[in-house]
Amino acid sequence: MSRIKTCVSLYSLQDQYMRHKMSLEDIFGFVSENNIQGIEILPDQMIHKAPHPDESTLQQWDSLINKYHLTPVCDDIFLNTNLYLNRELTKKECAELIIEEIKLANRLGFRLIRLVSMVPYHIIEPVLLYAEKYDVTLALEVHAGLGLDVPKTQEFIKEMIRINSPYIGLVMDASLFCRKLPRVMSEYCIHFGLNPKLVEYMDNIFEKNSDFRQVCLANNNTWPDEVKELAKSDIDKFFVNFAEGYENLSYSIMDEYMPYIKHFHFKLYEMTDEGEEYSIDYKSLIQYLHDHNYDHYVSTEYEGNRWVLPGHPIEEKKHVLSHQKMIHKYIKQIEG
């Protein structure tokens, strides 16, 4: 059996679900019939009343898992520290919310929780006993724009290393390793009047093995004057802001953290007719993971849906299946 295993985040099929084109059972059936090993889910999106669903919802979940023989892989949760207008949640309140999520993850069959980026480090120690008791690992997502160099991420990592528990780790997101700016994002913005010279500017940066975030960091964390001159309209500024959310980093940034990486989001923006993801070189990423003895899941996470023009179909299923086919192809080639 391959060390690198695959799953699909059901977030990838959110348009099908939210528009009632597919029920949760339809989605389970789709994943199962296409020989995908596991699922990742956002309970806030697809589990009614999470983290306190009623018994009928839990029974439905059990029935789907048993019927379609899917492995619950990763439970994506959010910690809403700004629930109140006049204050942030206290440390105790944060911990209490995470503990409830740990209990639900265990009940649903998940052994891994993805903590969304920027979850404060101080929750780790208060909830660790519950993570151990319920056999659920907590892993912070490291995402483009919120990467390893961001202070709050560094705080979490420092605490993770200090505690050194198998129940605390990281989820890496492949948006950190874009080799091209997602074309679907550029084309979407051009449709609404984007200055095409901004696309040329960003594409040129990626061709030089860099990204716009690195350019801004080198420019006192501000946009270069050339970009300020080009970005005049609202759509121009929208595009530039989003361009900072796609990074082009070396895989070597993961070297020292590999023992802590529990899961990987294989971001999907656009599958080409040739069966490749347009922005990310997954063959080389899978090779890196193989060479570093990664033995966890990689999860298809489709986000090209947000860049589909009004009136056009969102072909989530098509892109997800093409992405999974590509991943399996490279795992087979590399693992032999």
KOLSE-745000 format. One record per residue (C-alpha): x, y, z; residue number from 1; residue in one letter. Coordinates in nm, 2 decimals, decimal comma. Last residue first. Layout:
residues N
+--------+--------+--------+------+------+
:     c1 :     c2 :     c3 : resi : resn :
+--------+--------+--------+------+------+
:      X :      Y :      Z :  NUM :    a :
...
+--------+--------+--------+------+------+
END
This chain:
residues 336
+--------+--------+--------+------+------+
:     c1 :     c2 :     c3 : resi : resn :
+--------+--------+--------+------+------+
:   0,67 :   0,22 :  -0,79 :  336 :    g :
:   0,65 :   0,49 :  -0,53 :  335 :    e :
:   0,72 :   0,77 :  -0,78 :  334 :    i :
:   0,52 :   0,65 :  -1,08 :  333 :    q :
:   0,23 :   0,52 :  -0,87 :  332 :    k :
:   0,22 :   0,84 :  -0,66 :  331 :    i :
:   0,23 :   1,04 :  -0,98 :  330 :    y :
:  -0,06 :   0,87 :  -1,15 :  329 :    k :
:  -0,26 :   0,87 :  -0,83 :  328 :    h :
:  -0,23 :   1,25 :  -0,79 :  327 :    i :
:  -0,32 :   1,30 :  -1,16 :  326 :    m :
:  -0,63 :   1,09 :  -1,13 :  325 :    k :
:  -0,73 :   1,27 :  -0,81 :  324 :    q :
:  -0,70 :   1,60 :  -0,99 :  323 :    h :
:  -0,91 :   1,49 :  -1,29 :  322 :    s :
:  -1,17 :   1,36 :  -1,05 :  321 :    l :
:  -1,19 :   1,68 :  -0,85 :  320 :    v :
:  -1,19 :   1,90 :  -1,17 :  319 :    h :
:  -1,48 :   1,71 :  -1,32 :  318 :    k :
:  -1,68 :   1,70 :  -1,00 :  317 :    k :
:  -1,64 :   2,07 :  -0,94 :  316 :    e :
:  -1,75 :   2,19 :  -1,28 :  315 :    e :
:  -1,90 :   2,52 :  -1,17 :  314 :    i :
:  -2,13 :   2,60 :  -1,47 :  313 :    p :
:  -2,11 :   2,95 :  -1,62 :  312 :    h :
:  -2,38 :   3,22 :  -1,56 :  311 :    g :
:  -2,16 :   3,43 :  -1,33 :  310 :    p :
:  -1,79 :   3,36 :  -1,40 :  309 :    l :
:  -1,62 :   3,08 :  -1,22 :  308 :    v :
:  -1,34 :   3,21 :  -0,99 :  307 :    w :
:  -1,48 :   3,10 :  -0,66 :  306 :    r :
:  -1,51 :   2,74 :  -0,79 :  305 :    n :
:  -1,13 :   2,73 :  -0,85 :  304 :    g :
:  -1,10 :   2,64 :  -0,49 :  303 :    e :
:  -1,08 :   2,26 :  -0,50 :  302 :    y :
:  -0,92 :   2,09 :  -0,21 :  301 :    e :
:  -0,79 :   1,75 :  -0,30 :  300 :    t :
:  -0,64 :   1,60 :   0,02 :  299 :    s :
:  -0,30 :   1,44 :   0,07 :  298 :    v :
:  -0,30 :   1,17 :   0,34 :  297 :    y :
:  -0,02 :   1,06 :   0,57 :  296 :    h :
:   0,30 :   0,86 :   0,52 :  295 :    d :
:   0,56 :   1,13 :   0,43 :  294 :    y :
:   0,90 :   0,95 :   0,40 :  293 :    n :
:   1,10 :   1,26 :   0,31 :  292 :    h :
:   1,18 :   1,14 :  -0,04 :  291 :    d :
:   0,81 :   1,05 :  -0,09 :  290 :    h :
:   0,70 :   1,40 :   0,01 :  289 :    l :
:   0,95 :   1,56 :  -0,22 :  288 :    y :
:   0,85 :   1,34 :  -0,51 :  287 :    q :
:   0,48 :   1,43 :  -0,44 :  286 :    i :
:   0,58 :   1,79 :  -0,47 :  285 :    l :
:   0,78 :   1,74 :  -0,79 :  284 :    s :
:   0,48 :   1,56 :  -0,96 :  283 :    k :
:   0,24 :   1,81 :  -0,82 :  282 :    y :
:   0,39 :   2,11 :  -1,00 :  281 :    d :
:   0,13 :   2,37 :  -0,90 :  280 :    i :
:  -0,04 :   2,64 :  -1,11 :  279 :    s :
:  -0,21 :   2,47 :  -1,40 :  278 :    y :
:  -0,30 :   2,14 :  -1,23 :  277 :    e :
:  -0,22 :   1,88 :  -1,49 :  276 :    e :
:  -0,46 :   1,65 :  -1,68 :  275 :    g :
:  -0,36 :   1,76 :  -2,03 :  274 :    e :
:  -0,70 :   1,94 :  -2,07 :  273 :    d :
:  -0,59 :   2,16 :  -1,77 :  272 :    t :
:  -0,71 :   2,12 :  -1,42 :  271 :    m :
:  -0,77 :   2,45 :  -1,25 :  270 :    e :
:  -0,75 :   2,59 :  -0,89 :  269 :    y :
:  -0,67 :   2,27 :  -0,69 :  268 :    l :
:  -0,49 :   2,28 :  -0,36 :  267 :    k :
:  -0,34 :   1,96 :  -0,24 :  266 :    f :
:  -0,40 :   2,01 :   0,13 :  265 :    h :
:  -0,15 :   1,81 :   0,33 :  264 :    f :
:  -0,18 :   1,62 :   0,65 :  263 :    h :
:   0,02 :   1,54 :   0,97 :  262 :    k :
:   0,33 :   1,75 :   0,92 :  261 :    i :
:   0,52 :   1,75 :   1,26 :  260 :    y :
:   0,81 :   1,52 :   1,16 :  259 :    p :
:   0,84 :   1,71 :   0,83 :  258 :    m :
:   0,90 :   2,04 :   1,01 :  257 :    y :
:   1,27 :   2,08 :   0,96 :  256 :    e :
:   1,25 :   2,02 :   0,59 :  255 :    d :
:   0,93 :   2,21 :   0,52 :  254 :    m :
:   1,10 :   2,53 :   0,40 :  253 :    i :
:   1,29 :   2,30 :   0,16 :  252 :    s :
:   0,99 :   2,28 :  -0,06 :  251 :    y :
:   1,09 :   2,61 :  -0,21 :  250 :    s :
:   0,83 :   2,89 :  -0,21 :  249 :    l :
:   0,61 :   3,03 :  -0,47 :  248 :    n :
:   0,32 :   3,19 :  -0,28 :  247 :    e :
:  -0,04 :   3,26 :  -0,38 :  246 :    y :
:  -0,23 :   3,49 :  -0,14 :  245 :    g :
:  -0,05 :   3,80 :  -0,24 :  244 :    e :
:  -0,22 :   3,79 :  -0,58 :  243 :    a :
:  -0,55 :   3,83 :  -0,39 :  242 :    f :
:  -0,46 :   4,19 :  -0,29 :  241 :    n :
:  -0,34 :   4,27 :  -0,64 :  240 :    v :
:  -0,66 :   4,14 :  -0,80 :  239 :    f :
:  -0,89 :   4,34 :  -0,56 :  238 :    f :
:  -0,68 :   4,65 :  -0,62 :  237 :    k :
:  -0,72 :   4,62 :  -1,00 :  236 :    d :
:  -1,09 :   4,54 :  -0,95 :  235 :    i :
:  -1,14 :   4,85 :  -0,75 :  234 :    d :
:  -0,97 :   5,06 :  -1,02 :  233 :    s :
:  -0,63 :   5,23 :  -1,02 :  232 :    k :
:  -0,37 :   4,95 :  -0,99 :  231 :    a :
:  -0,11 :   5,02 :  -1,25 :  230 :    l :
:   0,06 :   5,32 :  -1,07 :  229 :    e :
:   0,05 :   5,14 :  -0,73 :  228 :    k :
:   0,20 :   4,83 :  -0,90 :  227 :    v :
:   0,49 :   5,03 :  -1,03 :  226 :    e :
:   0,54 :   5,20 :  -0,70 :  225 :    d :
:   0,60 :   4,86 :  -0,53 :  224 :    p :
:   0,32 :   4,75 :  -0,29 :  223 :    w :
:   0,42 :   4,77 :   0,07 :  222 :    t :
:   0,59 :   4,53 :   0,32 :  221 :    n :
:   0,91 :   4,74 :   0,33 :  220 :    n :
:   0,97 :   4,66 :  -0,04 :  219 :    n :
:   1,14 :   4,32 :   0,02 :  218 :    a :
:   0,82 :   4,20 :   0,19 :  217 :    l :
:   0,62 :   4,33 :  -0,10 :  216 :    c :
:   0,83 :   4,14 :  -0,36 :  215 :    v :
:   0,80 :   3,82 :  -0,14 :  214 :    q :
:   0,43 :   3,85 :  -0,13 :  213 :    r :
:   0,42 :   3,91 :  -0,51 :  212 :    f :
:   0,58 :   3,58 :  -0,59 :  211 :    d :
:   0,93 :   3,45 :  -0,68 :  210 :    s :
:   1,08 :   3,20 :  -0,92 :  209 :    n :
:   1,15 :   3,46 :  -1,19 :  208 :    k :
:   0,86 :   3,32 :  -1,40 :  207 :    e :
:   0,64 :   3,39 :  -1,09 :  206 :    f :
:   0,74 :   3,76 :  -1,10 :  205 :    i :
:   0,67 :   3,78 :  -1,47 :  204 :    n :
:   0,32 :   3,64 :  -1,42 :  203 :    d :
:   0,25 :   3,91 :  -1,17 :  202 :    m :
:   0,35 :   4,20 :  -1,40 :  201 :    y :
:   0,18 :   4,05 :  -1,70 :  200 :    e :
:  -0,14 :   4,01 :  -1,50 :  199 :    v :
:  -0,11 :   4,37 :  -1,38 :  198 :    l :
:  -0,06 :   4,49 :  -1,74 :  197 :    k :
:  -0,40 :   4,33 :  -1,81 :  196 :    p :
:  -0,57 :   4,62 :  -1,62 :  195 :    n :
:  -0,87 :   4,43 :  -1,47 :  194 :    l :
:  -1,21 :   4,52 :  -1,62 :  193 :    g :
:  -1,45 :   4,26 :  -1,48 :  192 :    f :
:  -1,37 :   3,99 :  -1,73 :  191 :    h :
:  -1,00 :   4,06 :  -1,65 :  190 :    i :
:  -1,07 :   3,97 :  -1,29 :  189 :    c :
:  -1,21 :   3,62 :  -1,37 :  188 :    y :
:  -0,92 :   3,56 :  -1,62 :  187 :    e :
:  -0,66 :   3,64 :  -1,36 :  186 :    s :
:  -0,82 :   3,41 :  -1,10 :  185 :    m :
:  -0,87 :   3,13 :  -1,34 :  184 :    v :
:  -0,50 :   3,16 :  -1,45 :  183 :    r :
:  -0,37 :   3,08 :  -1,10 :  182 :    p :
:  -0,04 :   3,26 :  -1,06 :  181 :    l :
:   0,23 :   3,01 :  -1,16 :  180 :    k :
:   0,48 :   2,79 :  -0,97 :  179 :    r :
:   0,24 :   2,78 :  -0,67 :  178 :    c :
:   0,41 :   2,62 :  -0,37 :  177 :    f :
:   0,25 :   2,79 :  -0,07 :  176 :    l :
:  -0,09 :   2,73 :  -0,21 :  175 :    s :
:   0,00 :   2,36 :  -0,15 :  174 :    a :
:  -0,14 :   2,38 :   0,21 :  173 :    d :
:   0,05 :   2,22 :   0,50 :  172 :    m :
:  -0,14 :   2,08 :   0,80 :  171 :    v :
:   0,07 :   2,10 :   1,11 :  170 :    l :
:   0,12 :   1,92 :   1,44 :  169 :    g :
:   0,00 :   1,84 :   1,79 :  168 :    i :
:  -0,12 :   1,50 :   1,91 :  167 :    y :
:   0,22 :   1,34 :   1,86 :  166 :    p :
:   0,34 :   1,56 :   2,15 :  165 :    s :
:   0,65 :   1,78 :   2,15 :  164 :    n :
:   0,53 :   2,03 :   2,41 :  163 :    i :
:   0,82 :   2,27 :   2,32 :  162 :    r :
:   0,80 :   2,20 :   1,95 :  161 :    i :
:   0,43 :   2,27 :   1,94 :  160 :    m :
:   0,47 :   2,59 :   2,15 :  159 :    e :
:   0,73 :   2,72 :   1,90 :  158 :    k :
:   0,52 :   2,62 :   1,61 :  157 :    i :
:   0,21 :   2,80 :   1,75 :  156 :    f :
:   0,41 :   3,12 :   1,81 :  155 :    e :
:   0,56 :   3,09 :   1,46 :  154 :    q :
:   0,22 :   3,07 :   1,31 :  153 :    t :
:   0,11 :   3,38 :   1,50 :  152 :    k :
:   0,42 :   3,56 :   1,39 :  151 :    p :
:   0,38 :   3,48 :   1,01 :  150 :    v :
:   0,70 :   3,32 :   0,88 :  149 :    d :
:   0,56 :   2,97 :   0,84 :  148 :    l :
:   0,28 :   3,08 :   0,62 :  147 :    g :
:  -0,04 :   3,29 :   0,65 :  146 :    l :
:  -0,03 :   3,44 :   0,31 :  145 :    g :
:  -0,02 :   3,10 :   0,16 :  144 :    a :
:  -0,15 :   2,85 :   0,42 :  143 :    h :
:  -0,01 :   2,67 :   0,72 :  142 :    v :
:  -0,30 :   2,49 :   0,88 :  141 :    e :
:  -0,26 :   2,41 :   1,25 :  140 :    l :
:  -0,28 :   2,04 :   1,34 :  139 :    a :
:  -0,47 :   1,89 :   1,64 :  138 :    l :
:  -0,46 :   1,51 :   1,67 :  137 :    t :
:  -0,76 :   1,32 :   1,80 :  136 :    v :
:  -0,73 :   1,02 :   2,02 :  135 :    d :
:  -1,02 :   1,11 :   2,25 :  134 :    y :
:  -0,82 :   1,10 :   2,57 :  133 :    k :
:  -0,50 :   1,24 :   2,40 :  132 :    e :
:  -0,68 :   1,53 :   2,24 :  131 :    a :
:  -0,86 :   1,59 :   2,57 :  130 :    y :
:  -0,53 :   1,60 :   2,77 :  129 :    l :
:  -0,39 :   1,84 :   2,51 :  128 :    l :
:  -0,68 :   2,09 :   2,54 :  127 :    v :
:  -0,53 :   2,33 :   2,80 :  126 :    p :
:  -0,17 :   2,30 :   2,65 :  125 :    e :
:  -0,26 :   2,38 :   2,29 :  124 :    i :
:  -0,50 :   2,66 :   2,33 :  123 :    i :
:  -0,23 :   2,92 :   2,40 :  122 :    h :
:  -0,09 :   2,89 :   2,05 :  121 :    y :
:  -0,37 :   3,11 :   1,90 :  120 :    p :
:  -0,56 :   2,98 :   1,60 :  119 :    v :
:  -0,41 :   3,19 :   1,32 :  118 :    m :
:  -0,46 :   2,94 :   1,04 :  117 :    s :
:  -0,76 :   2,71 :   1,07 :  116 :    v :
:  -0,71 :   2,41 :   1,31 :  115 :    l :
:  -0,73 :   2,09 :   1,11 :  114 :    r :
:  -0,85 :   1,81 :   1,33 :  113 :    i :
:  -0,73 :   1,46 :   1,29 :  112 :    l :
:  -0,85 :   1,12 :   1,43 :  111 :    r :
:  -1,20 :   1,15 :   1,27 :  110 :    f :
:  -1,46 :   0,89 :   1,34 :  109 :    g :
:  -1,76 :   1,11 :   1,37 :  108 :    l :
:  -1,77 :   1,07 :   1,75 :  107 :    r :
:  -1,40 :   1,15 :   1,78 :  106 :    n :
:  -1,44 :   1,46 :   1,57 :  105 :    a :
:  -1,74 :   1,56 :   1,79 :  104 :    l :
:  -1,54 :   1,53 :   2,11 :  103 :    k :
:  -1,25 :   1,72 :   1,97 :  102 :    i :
:  -1,48 :   2,00 :   1,86 :  101 :    e :
:  -1,62 :   2,04 :   2,21 :  100 :    e :
:  -1,27 :   2,06 :   2,34 :   99 :    i :
:  -1,19 :   2,33 :   2,09 :   98 :    i :
:  -1,48 :   2,54 :   2,21 :   97 :    l :
:  -1,38 :   2,50 :   2,58 :   96 :    e :
:  -1,02 :   2,60 :   2,50 :   95 :    a :
:  -1,12 :   2,92 :   2,33 :   94 :    c :
:  -1,35 :   3,01 :   2,62 :   93 :    e :
:  -1,07 :   2,95 :   2,87 :   92 :    k :
:  -0,82 :   3,16 :   2,67 :   91 :    k :
:  -1,08 :   3,45 :   2,67 :   90 :    t :
:  -1,28 :   3,52 :   2,35 :   89 :    l :
:  -1,21 :   3,85 :   2,19 :   88 :    e :
:  -1,39 :   4,16 :   2,30 :   87 :    r :
:  -1,66 :   4,43 :   2,23 :   86 :    n :
:  -1,83 :   4,29 :   1,92 :   85 :    l :
:  -1,85 :   3,93 :   2,04 :   84 :    y :
:  -1,79 :   3,61 :   1,85 :   83 :    l :
:  -1,44 :   3,74 :   1,76 :   82 :    n :
:  -1,24 :   3,43 :   1,86 :   81 :    t :
:  -1,42 :   3,22 :   1,61 :   80 :    n :
:  -1,22 :   2,90 :   1,62 :   79 :    l :
:  -1,28 :   2,72 :   1,30 :   78 :    f :
:  -1,28 :   2,34 :   1,23 :   77 :    i :
:  -1,17 :   2,11 :   0,95 :   76 :    d :
:  -1,21 :   1,74 :   1,04 :   75 :    d :
:  -0,96 :   1,52 :   0,86 :   74 :    c :
:  -0,95 :   1,16 :   0,75 :   73 :    v :
:  -1,29 :   0,99 :   0,79 :   72 :    p :
:  -1,24 :   0,67 :   0,59 :   71 :    t :
:  -1,51 :   0,58 :   0,34 :   70 :    l :
:  -1,69 :   0,25 :   0,33 :   69 :    h :
:  -1,99 :   0,38 :   0,14 :   68 :    y :
:  -2,27 :   0,22 :   0,35 :   67 :    k :
:  -2,09 :   0,22 :   0,68 :   66 :    n :
:  -1,98 :   0,58 :   0,66 :   65 :    i :
:  -2,32 :   0,69 :   0,53 :   64 :    l :
:  -2,51 :   0,51 :   0,81 :   63 :    s :
:  -2,28 :   0,65 :   1,08 :   62 :    d :
:  -2,35 :   1,00 :   0,94 :   61 :    w :
:  -2,72 :   0,95 :   0,94 :   60 :    q :
:  -2,70 :   0,82 :   1,30 :   59 :    q :
:  -2,52 :   1,14 :   1,40 :   58 :    l :
:  -2,78 :   1,36 :   1,23 :   57 :    t :
:  -3,06 :   1,17 :   1,41 :   56 :    s :
:  -2,88 :   1,20 :   1,74 :   55 :    e :
:  -2,86 :   1,58 :   1,73 :   54 :    d :
:  -2,56 :   1,77 :   1,62 :   53 :    p :
:  -2,36 :   1,96 :   1,89 :   52 :    h :
:  -2,04 :   2,08 :   1,71 :   51 :    p :
:  -2,21 :   2,12 :   1,47 :   50 :    a :
:  -2,58 :   2,21 :   1,44 :   49 :    k :
:  -2,63 :   2,04 :   1,10 :   48 :    h :
:  -2,31 :   1,87 :   0,98 :   47 :    i :
:  -2,23 :   1,99 :   0,62 :   46 :    m :
:  -2,09 :   2,34 :   0,64 :   45 :    q :
:  -1,99 :   2,39 :   1,01 :   44 :    d :
:  -1,87 :   2,03 :   1,00 :   43 :    p :
:  -1,61 :   2,11 :   0,74 :   42 :    l :
:  -1,52 :   1,77 :   0,59 :   41 :    i :
:  -1,22 :   1,56 :   0,48 :   40 :    e :
:  -1,29 :   1,23 :   0,31 :   39 :    i :
:  -1,11 :   0,91 :   0,24 :   38 :    g :
:  -1,00 :   0,65 :  -0,01 :   37 :    q :
:  -1,12 :   0,77 :  -0,34 :   36 :    i :
:  -1,23 :   0,48 :  -0,56 :   35 :    n :
:  -1,46 :   0,68 :  -0,79 :   34 :    n :
:  -1,77 :   0,51 :  -0,67 :   33 :    e :
:  -1,69 :   0,61 :  -0,31 :   32 :    s :
:  -1,65 :   0,98 :  -0,37 :   31 :    v :
:  -1,97 :   1,01 :  -0,58 :   30 :    f :
:  -2,16 :   0,80 :  -0,33 :   29 :    g :
:  -2,05 :   1,02 :  -0,04 :   28 :    f :
:  -2,15 :   1,33 :  -0,23 :   27 :    i :
:  -2,49 :   1,19 :  -0,31 :   26 :    d :
:  -2,53 :   1,10 :   0,06 :   25 :    e :
:  -2,45 :   1,46 :   0,16 :   24 :    l :
:  -2,71 :   1,57 :  -0,09 :   23 :    s :
:  -2,61 :   1,69 :  -0,44 :   22 :    m :
:  -2,77 :   1,96 :  -0,65 :   21 :    k :
:  -2,90 :   2,13 :  -0,34 :   20 :    h :
:  -2,74 :   2,46 :  -0,43 :   19 :    r :
:  -2,53 :   2,44 :  -0,11 :   18 :    m :
:  -2,42 :   2,08 :  -0,18 :   17 :    y :
:  -2,32 :   2,11 :  -0,55 :   16 :    q :
:  -2,15 :   2,44 :  -0,47 :   15 :    d :
:  -1,97 :   2,29 :  -0,18 :   14 :    q :
:  -1,81 :   2,01 :  -0,37 :   13 :    l :
:  -1,44 :   2,09 :  -0,30 :   12 :    s :
:  -1,54 :   2,16 :   0,06 :   11 :    y :
:  -1,60 :   1,78 :   0,06 :   10 :    l :
:  -1,22 :   1,76 :   0,10 :    9 :    s :
:  -1,11 :   1,46 :  -0,10 :    8 :    v :
:  -0,87 :   1,19 :   0,01 :    7 :    c :
:  -0,55 :   1,03 :  -0,10 :    6 :    t :
:  -0,28 :   0,82 :   0,06 :    5 :    k :
:   0,10 :   0,86 :   0,05 :    4 :    i :
:   0,26 :   0,55 :   0,20 :    3 :    r :
:   0,13 :   0,35 :  -0,08 :    2 :    s :
:   0,00 :   0,00 :   0,00 :    1 :    m :
+--------+--------+--------+------+------+
END
